Amino acid sequence: MKYPDFFNKVRTIKLKDNLSNFLGTFEDGIIEYNYTEIVKAAGHSCPTVAGAYLMCTKALDKLYTNNLPVRGQIKLEFKNEITEGVTGVISNVISHITGATKETGFKGIGGKFVRHSLLEYNSDIKGLVKFTRIDNNEFVEVNYNPIVPPKPEMQMLMQKSFSGQATENEKKQFGELWQERVKELLIDNFDNPEVVIFI
């Protein structure tokens, strides 16, 4: 499986999952997600998937400071409805990482490790996404601003690809330019406060 080299340079997200620990799935319940795994789950890499990954990374850093975030102990609220814009894509990524789900999620074992009903849409919040620790009710709200614009030639290359007129080299060039934009967001602007904005 080949993919852009920068995927391996994106900072990973490490969490503790108490259910995983209880069931002997991962030693001490420690789970580490990398960007490649998230891309595989999403089926593609784009500024939206990258933004969801960045928002999750930054929000968990702020909520847990020097401690490991606890998977399954984080409530997610989204300002928009799931069908609006790219809300569904963003929520799928963040849900995958945090374990938060709607009513269809894990019901728990003996009243413990419950994962369902930790995900809400169309919430009355200021930011795009609100992350809340259910152990102490501390929360952060974040917005995402993909400040890196598409390269000018991408529009032409996309149109040629859709119309069936693009050469193989042009198709490859489009993909490379697309991923270059993702790289600039995830790597070059990882710590740029104008990308993930705390409300």
C-alpha positions, 0 to 999 in steps of 0.5 A, a space after each residue: 500500500 503506497 501513500 504520500 510520505 508525509 502521512 508518516 510525519 503527522 503527529 499521532 494521537 495516543 489515548 487510554 481506552 478502559 474497555 480495551 484494557 478490561 478486555 485485554 485488547 491492548 496492553 494497559 488500554 493504550 491506543 495510538 492512532 496515526 493519520 494513515 489509519 484515519 485516512 483508511 477509515 475515511 477512504 480518502 485524505 482531504 482538507 476536511 479529514 485533516 481538519 477533523 484530525 487537527 481539531 481532535 488533536 488540539 482539543 484533546 491536548 487542551 482538555 487533558 494537558 499532560 495526561 492521556 485522553 480517555 477514549 469513551 469518556 468524551 462527549 462530542 457536540 456539533 453545531 450543525 446537523 449531520 447532513 449539513 456540509 461536511 459535518 458527517 465527514 468531520 464527525 466520523 473522524 472524531 468519533 472514530 478517535 474518541 469512541 463517542 457515538 450516538 444511540 447505536 454505540 456500545 451499550 456497556 458491560 455491567 453499566 460500565 464502558 458505555 459509548 452510546 449517546 455521547 454524540 449530538 448534532 445541531 447543538 447550541 454551541 459557539 464553535 464548530 465542535 465541542 469536546 466535553 470530558 464527562 468525568 469533570 465536565 471541562 470542555 473546549 470548543 473549536 473552529 477550523 479554518 483551512 487557511 491554505 488555498 488550493 493551487 490555481 491549476 487544480 481547478 483546471 485539472 479537476 475539470 479535465 479529469 471529470 470530463 475525461 480529457 486529462 492525461 495520466 500525468 495530469 491526473 497524477 499531478 492533480 492528486 499530488 497538488 491535492 495532497 500537498 495542500 493537506 500536507 501544508 495544513 497538517 505539517 507546515 501549519 500544525 501549530 498555527 493558531 489560525 487553523 484550529 481556533 479555540 472559542 
